[in-house]
Amino acid sequence: MMMNKNMKYIFLLLCISAISCAQEIKDSSQKTPIVREKIKGYMDKNSNSWICEDSLYITVSAGDSLTQYFTVLKLDTGGKPISMGLINRQGEIIVPFIYDGVYPVFTDSVCQVNKADKLGLVNFEGKEIVAPTYEYIADKAEDGLLRVGMYNLYGMINLKGEIVIPIVYRDAGVANEGMVAVMIEPQRWGYVNHKNEMVVKPEFTYADKFENGKVTLQKADGEEYSVYKDGKVEKN
């Protein structure tokens, strides 16, 4: 009888210990709040812009009561522009002052930045998810993808900055329903899936977006064809 009570007591202690450990793990997994550096100044209601009190910073974009972010120019001690960043309505630095230009809007949770005439992306935390390497990045995502281009070739990246469709095509465009239209040469369009697997051969003079798994296209013969997501092609 005494043994049973001791076992119950040990079991209870083990349960309490396990719960305590689980709570510690949960607490440690919680993200530490981001402490952002602030630009000295204040919001001016008349101009709907942040007024910098530090002479080394100048707000270069204004807005309205709905504007959430402002681009700010950083100057050297001689008053020469050296970099640009992004702040919110509280003067907190959202995008660090390391770029030549910053687009003052987050679209699809990312913001475009440029440096040395190349485009990249940062997220809400100000973290660079795409280094400024592209000559073109679409303003808005479609089907979870952004069209990107460099050296006159195009492909697709996702909103994490990962390359989904390699930048090897003469042109590319989101075709919806998990498909991407790609052009290997003028008037030779085909379709790949998000694994970059060629599903529809590039033999069409133009491309369009799928609707209910189907799209109508033309070949060089001028005839119309019904093209399906599984790669099936039927002459109309």
C-alpha positions as CSV (number, residue, x, y, z in Angstrom):
1,M,0.0,0.0,0.0
2,M,2.8,2.4,0.9
3,M,4.6,1.5,-2.4
4,N,1.5,2.5,-4.3
5,K,1.3,5.9,-2.6
6,N,5.0,6.5,-3.3
7,M,4.6,5.6,-6.9
8,K,1.6,8.0,-7.2
9,Y,3.7,10.8,-5.6
10,I,6.6,10.2,-8.0
11,F,4.2,10.1,-11.0
12,L,2.7,13.4,-9.9
13,L,6.1,15.0,-9.6
14,L,7.0,13.8,-13.1
15,C,3.8,15.3,-14.5
16,I,4.4,18.6,-12.9
17,S,8.0,18.7,-14.2
18,A,6.9,17.8,-17.7
19,I,4.2,20.6,-17.7
20,S,6.8,23.1,-16.4
21,C,9.3,22.1,-19.2
22,A,6.6,22.4,-21.9
23,Q,5.7,25.8,-20.7
24,E,9.4,26.9,-20.7
25,I,9.7,25.6,-24.3
26,K,6.5,27.5,-25.3
27,D,7.7,30.7,-23.7
28,S,11.1,30.5,-25.4
29,S,9.5,29.9,-28.8
30,Q,7.5,33.2,-28.6
31,K,9.1,35.9,-30.7
32,T,10.8,38.8,-29.0
33,P,9.0,42.0,-29.8
34,I,10.9,44.1,-32.4
35,V,12.5,47.2,-30.9
36,R,12.9,49.7,-33.7
37,E,15.1,52.7,-33.8
38,K,13.2,56.0,-34.3
39,I,13.9,59.1,-36.3
40,K,13.5,62.2,-34.1
41,G,10.5,64.2,-35.1
42,Y,6.7,64.3,-35.2
43,M,3.7,63.7,-37.5
44,D,2.4,66.9,-39.1
45,K,-1.3,66.7,-39.6
46,N,-1.4,69.5,-42.1
47,S,1.1,67.9,-44.5
48,N,0.4,64.3,-43.4
49,S,4.1,63.7,-43.2
50,W,6.8,63.0,-40.7
51,I,8.8,66.1,-39.8
52,C,12.4,65.1,-39.1
53,E,14.0,67.1,-36.3
54,D,17.4,65.6,-37.0
55,S,19.1,67.6,-39.8
56,L,20.6,64.4,-41.3
57,Y,17.2,63.1,-42.3
58,I,14.6,64.5,-44.7
59,T,11.2,63.0,-45.4
60,V,10.8,62.9,-49.2
61,S,7.3,61.4,-49.5
62,A,4.0,62.8,-48.1
63,G,0.6,61.2,-48.1
64,D,-2.8,61.3,-46.6
65,S,-4.4,60.0,-43.4
66,L,-4.2,56.5,-44.7
67,T,-0.6,56.6,-45.6
68,Q,1.3,54.2,-43.4
69,Y,4.9,54.7,-44.5
70,F,7.2,57.5,-45.6
71,T,10.5,57.4,-47.5
72,V,13.3,59.3,-45.7
73,L,16.6,60.5,-47.2
74,K,19.7,60.2,-45.1
75,L,22.4,62.9,-45.6
76,D,26.0,63.1,-44.7
77,T,27.3,66.0,-42.6
78,G,27.8,68.1,-45.8
79,G,24.1,67.7,-46.7
80,K,24.7,65.2,-49.5
81,P,22.2,62.3,-49.9
82,I,23.8,59.0,-49.1
83,S,20.9,56.5,-48.7
84,M,17.2,56.0,-48.3
85,G,15.0,54.1,-45.9
86,L,11.4,53.7,-44.8
87,I,9.7,54.8,-41.6
88,N,6.1,54.4,-40.2
89,R,3.8,57.1,-38.8
90,Q,5.6,56.8,-35.4
91,G,9.0,57.6,-36.9
92,E,10.2,54.0,-36.4
93,I,12.6,52.7,-39.0
94,I,11.0,49.9,-41.0
95,V,13.5,49.6,-43.8
96,P,17.1,50.4,-42.9
97,F,19.0,53.3,-44.6
98,I,21.1,51.1,-46.9
99,Y,19.4,51.6,-50.2
100,D,19.3,54.1,-53.1
101,G,15.6,54.0,-53.2
102,V,12.6,52.5,-51.4
103,Y,9.0,52.1,-52.6
104,P,6.8,53.5,-49.8
105,V,4.2,50.8,-49.9
106,F,4.1,47.2,-48.8
107,T,2.2,45.0,-51.4
108,D,1.7,41.3,-50.7
109,S,3.7,41.8,-47.5
110,V,6.9,42.9,-49.4
111,C,8.4,46.2,-50.3
112,Q,10.6,47.0,-53.3
113,V,14.0,48.5,-52.8
114,N,16.7,49.4,-55.2
115,K,20.5,49.7,-55.1
116,A,22.9,50.4,-58.0
117,D,19.9,50.3,-60.4
118,K,18.9,46.8,-59.2
119,L,15.7,45.8,-57.5
120,G,15.2,43.7,-54.4
121,L,12.6,43.0,-51.7
122,V,12.3,43.4,-47.9
123,N,9.6,42.2,-45.6
124,F,7.7,43.9,-42.8
125,E,10.5,43.2,-40.4
126,G,12.9,45.1,-42.6
127,K,14.7,41.9,-43.5
128,E,16.0,41.6,-47.0
129,I,14.5,38.5,-48.6
130,V,15.7,39.3,-52.1
131,A,19.0,41.2,-52.6
132,P,18.9,43.9,-55.2
133,T,19.8,41.8,-58.2
134,Y,16.8,42.0,-60.6
135,E,16.2,44.6,-63.3
136,Y,12.4,44.1,-63.0
137,I,10.1,42.9,-60.2
138,A,6.3,42.9,-60.7
139,D,4.4,45.4,-58.5
140,K,1.9,42.8,-57.4
141,A,1.8,39.0,-56.9
142,E,-0.5,36.7,-58.9
143,D,-1.1,33.1,-57.8
144,G,1.5,33.6,-55.1
145,L,4.2,34.5,-57.6
146,L,6.1,37.7,-58.7
147,R,7.4,38.1,-62.2
148,V,11.1,39.0,-62.2
149,G,13.5,39.8,-64.9
150,M,17.2,40.3,-65.6
151,Y,19.4,40.4,-68.8
152,N,16.2,40.4,-70.8
153,L,15.1,37.0,-69.4
154,Y,12.2,36.3,-67.1
155,G,11.0,33.9,-64.4
156,M,9.0,33.8,-61.2
157,I,9.8,34.0,-57.5
158,N,7.5,33.4,-54.5
159,L,6.8,35.9,-51.7
160,K,9.7,34.4,-49.7
161,G,12.1,35.4,-52.4
162,E,12.6,31.8,-53.6
163,I,13.0,31.2,-57.3
164,V,10.1,29.1,-58.5
165,I,10.5,29.4,-62.3
166,P,14.2,30.0,-63.3
167,I,15.0,33.3,-65.0
168,V,15.7,31.6,-68.4
169,Y,12.7,32.4,-70.5
170,R,12.3,35.2,-73.1
171,D,9.1,36.1,-71.3
172,A,6.9,34.6,-68.6
173,G,3.5,35.4,-67.1
174,V,1.3,33.9,-64.4
175,A,-1.5,31.9,-66.0
176,N,-3.5,31.0,-62.8
177,E,-4.5,27.6,-61.5
178,G,-0.9,26.7,-60.7
179,M,0.3,27.4,-64.2
180,V,2.9,29.8,-65.7
181,A,3.0,30.8,-69.4
182,V,6.6,30.9,-70.8
183,M,8.0,32.0,-74.1
184,I,11.1,30.3,-75.4
185,E,11.2,32.6,-78.5
186,P,8.8,35.0,-80.2
187,Q,5.4,33.5,-80.8
188,R,6.4,30.2,-79.2
189,W,4.5,30.0,-75.9
190,G,4.0,27.0,-73.7
191,Y,3.1,26.4,-70.0
192,V,5.0,25.0,-67.0
193,N,3.7,24.2,-63.6
194,H,5.1,25.6,-60.4
195,K,7.7,22.8,-60.4
196,N,9.0,24.2,-63.8
197,E,7.8,21.1,-65.6
198,M,6.8,21.7,-69.2
199,V,3.2,20.7,-69.3
200,V,2.1,22.3,-72.6
201,K,4.7,22.4,-75.4
202,P,5.8,25.9,-76.6
203,E,4.0,25.9,-79.9
204,F,1.4,28.7,-79.6
205,T,1.7,32.3,-80.9
206,Y,0.4,33.9,-77.7
207,A,-0.6,32.9,-74.1
208,D,-3.6,33.5,-71.9
209,K,-4.8,32.6,-68.4
210,F,-6.5,29.4,-67.6
211,E,-10.1,29.4,-66.6
212,N,-11.7,26.2,-65.2
213,G,-8.6,24.3,-66.4
214,K,-8.8,25.4,-70.0
215,V,-7.6,28.1,-72.4
216,T,-8.1,28.8,-76.1
217,L,-5.0,29.6,-78.1
218,Q,-3.7,29.7,-81.7
219,K,-0.8,28.1,-83.4
220,A,1.1,29.5,-86.4
221,D,-1.4,27.8,-88.7
222,G,-4.0,30.4,-87.5
223,E,-6.3,27.6,-86.2
224,E,-7.7,27.8,-82.7
225,Y,-7.0,25.1,-80.1
226,S,-8.4,24.2,-76.7
227,V,-5.5,23.7,-74.3
228,Y,-6.0,21.9,-71.0
229,K,-4.0,22.0,-67.7
230,D,-3.0,18.3,-68.1
231,G,-1.3,19.1,-71.4
232,K,-4.1,17.9,-73.7
233,V,-4.5,20.0,-76.9
234,E,-7.6,19.7,-79.1
235,K,-8.1,21.5,-82.4
236,N,-11.4,23.4,-82.3
